[in-house]
């Protein structure tokens, strides 16, 4: 009898979840940790500038 190798997934063929790939990459975490606050504060600053009333 021949075993079906496709029905039993090997540990090496098992896919790593995307969230684990993100959390395992320190440089990606560093980039996200710098980029997210930067974008947040830029958007916040633009919103503050837009809400300033126009001088007459």
Rosetta silent file (secondary structure, phi, psi, omega in degrees, C-alpha in Angstrom):
SEQUENCE: XXXXXXXXXXXXXXXXXXXXXXXXXXXXXXXXXXXXXXXXXXXXXXXXXXXXXXXX
SCORE:     score description
SCORE:     0.000 S_00000001
   1 L     0.000  135.321 -177.987    0.000    0.000    0.000 S_00000001
   2 L   -99.719  132.468  178.718    1.349    3.423   -0.936 S_00000001
   3 L   -77.300  143.505  176.075    0.957    6.334    1.483 S_00000001
   4 L   -88.214  108.624 -176.636   -0.595    9.529    0.190 S_00000001
   5 L   -76.159  -16.440 -179.241    1.950   12.245    0.997 S_00000001
   6 L   -76.920  -23.311 -176.452   -0.424   15.063    0.023 S_00000001
   7 L   -82.042  -19.903 -178.870   -2.879   14.338    2.831 S_00000001
   8 L  -111.122  107.552 -179.565   -0.329   14.725    5.647 S_00000001
   9 L   -72.993  135.367  175.213    1.225   18.223    5.763 S_00000001
  10 L   -80.340  157.101  178.339    4.863   18.337    6.787 S_00000001
  11 L   -64.401  -32.444 -178.632    6.050   20.881    9.329 S_00000001
  12 L   -73.313  -24.035 -178.938    8.350   22.411    6.727 S_00000001
  13 L   -92.429   -7.133 -178.224    5.473   22.924    4.281 S_00000001
  14 L   -71.087  133.483 -177.277    3.149   24.514    6.851 S_00000001
  15 L   -78.059  140.400  177.501    2.500   28.202    6.113 S_00000001
  16 L   -85.842  131.726  179.687    3.448   30.780    8.726 S_00000001
  17 L   -60.394  149.170 -175.541    0.569   33.165    9.551 S_00000001
  18 H   -63.205  -36.907 -179.914    0.995   36.722    8.251 S_00000001
  19 H   -66.175  -35.979  177.568    0.726   38.276   11.721 S_00000001
  20 H   -68.496  -37.213  176.985    3.559   36.068   12.974 S_00000001
  21 H   -63.180  -39.984  179.140    5.704   37.094    9.997 S_00000001
  22 H   -66.752  -45.874 -176.743    5.106   40.773   10.847 S_00000001
  23 H   -72.966  -19.265  178.365    5.842   40.328   14.548 S_00000001
  24 L   -86.394   -6.401 -176.992    8.986   38.285   13.842 S_00000001
  25 L  -105.194  102.711 -175.874   10.537   41.039   11.713 S_00000001
  26 H   -66.595  -32.037 -179.889   12.158   43.693   13.963 S_00000001
  27 H   -71.333  -35.559  175.289   12.943   46.073   11.098 S_00000001
  28 H   -66.773  -40.345  176.723    9.346   46.027    9.909 S_00000001
  29 H   -63.281  -39.644  177.340    8.190   46.717   13.473 S_00000001
  30 H   -62.649  -45.367  179.303   10.660   49.618   13.672 S_00000001
  31 H   -61.778  -44.994  179.418    9.379   51.037   10.384 S_00000001
  32 H   -64.827  -39.148 -179.418    5.743   50.716   11.469 S_00000001
  33 H   -67.665  -24.384  177.154    6.569   52.243   14.858 S_00000001
  34 H   -92.941  -40.729 -174.258    8.104   55.303   13.197 S_00000001
  35 H   -71.324  -41.560 -176.491    5.792   55.629   10.186 S_00000001
  36 H   -62.705  -50.718  177.715    2.430   55.338   11.961 S_00000001
  37 H   -63.021  -35.564  178.786    2.962   58.194   14.467 S_00000001
  38 H   -61.441  -48.961  179.385    4.509   60.335   11.712 S_00000001
  39 H   -63.516  -42.052 -179.734    1.490   59.909    9.452 S_00000001
  40 H   -59.683  -47.473 -177.965   -0.873   60.424   12.401 S_00000001
  41 H   -71.094  -31.578  175.565    0.762   63.715   13.440 S_00000001
  42 H   -66.150  -45.950  178.852    0.946   64.998    9.855 S_00000001
  43 H   -63.377  -41.658  178.760   -2.777   64.318    9.354 S_00000001
  44 H   -62.297  -43.090  178.550   -3.547   65.883   12.746 S_00000001
  45 H   -64.210  -41.745  177.983   -1.500   68.985   11.850 S_00000001
  46 H   -63.883  -40.820  177.909   -3.220   69.366    8.489 S_00000001
  47 H   -63.116  -39.709  178.629   -6.615   69.089   10.182 S_00000001
  48 H   -65.692  -41.152  179.871   -5.604   71.784   12.682 S_00000001
  49 H   -65.893  -39.756 -179.071   -4.397   74.119    9.909 S_00000001
  50 H   -66.304  -31.158 -176.986   -7.620   73.616    7.925 S_00000001
  51 L   -83.146   -4.793  177.471   -9.753   74.521   10.952 S_00000001
  52 L   -70.690  128.083 -179.695   -8.011   77.884   11.475 S_00000001
  53 L   -68.681  147.683 -179.127  -10.469   80.630   10.445 S_00000001
  54 L   -77.415  133.416 -179.912   -9.447   82.837    7.542 S_00000001
  55 L   -72.110  145.485  179.734   -8.503   86.417    8.540 S_00000001
  56 L  -103.412    0.000    0.000  -10.601   89.237    7.082 S_00000001
